[in-house]
Amino acid sequence: MTQPTNPWSGFSHDPREPAHAALRASDLDRDLVQQVLTEAYADGRLDRAEFDERSEHTVAARTLGELPPLMQDLVSSRALAKPGSTDLATATPDELRARAVEKYASDRREALLGFLGPSLICWAIWAAVMLGGFPWPLFVMLGTGINLLRTLVRRSDIIEGHVRSLERKQAKALKPKKTDGPDPE
């Protein structure tokens, strides 16, 4: 049996996540670690004593949190992306949240510029043409200010929406692509 290119994806739940560390490890989870250890021993990355010691710990492991230390120096802690996919496929939940916060910061900048730009232009026109007349640029400020206010007030909702969107994109990136070919009949 060959080791998957990303052994972390073979676990029932990612054992590197603190939320999953206390979950009970399944036989399949332990078998996956044993597979990694066997391949490392065959490659000469572990000597016999290390292999035996780690194998014993693998068999005795009760929770998922006990498994990553047994193989963390043997496989990358980041998932390997499939060819043609972005690094979104390998992002952890914390990285997805950080990206969502960055996207919110971008949304906030756009809302601020969408408020300031038209408002300043309208006030400049008003000052040049009808200084002292009816302050009609207030209507422009009201219209563009609503979007800015909505963006500022709904911060957590917007970030959560971005997280959900990134999670959907990540799930799509991780799905195997269908190959074009004749359908077997």
Buried (B, 14 or more C-beta within 10 A) or exposed (E): EEBBEBBBBBBBBBBBBEEBBEBEBEEEBBEBBBBBBBBBBEEEEBEEEEBEBBBEBBEEBEBBBBBBEBBEEBBEEBBBBBEEBEEBBBBBBEBBBEBBBEBBEEBBEEBBEBBEEBBEEBBEEBEEEEEEEEEEBBEBBEEBBEBBEEBEEBEEEBBBBBBEBBBEBBEEBBEEEEEEEEEEE
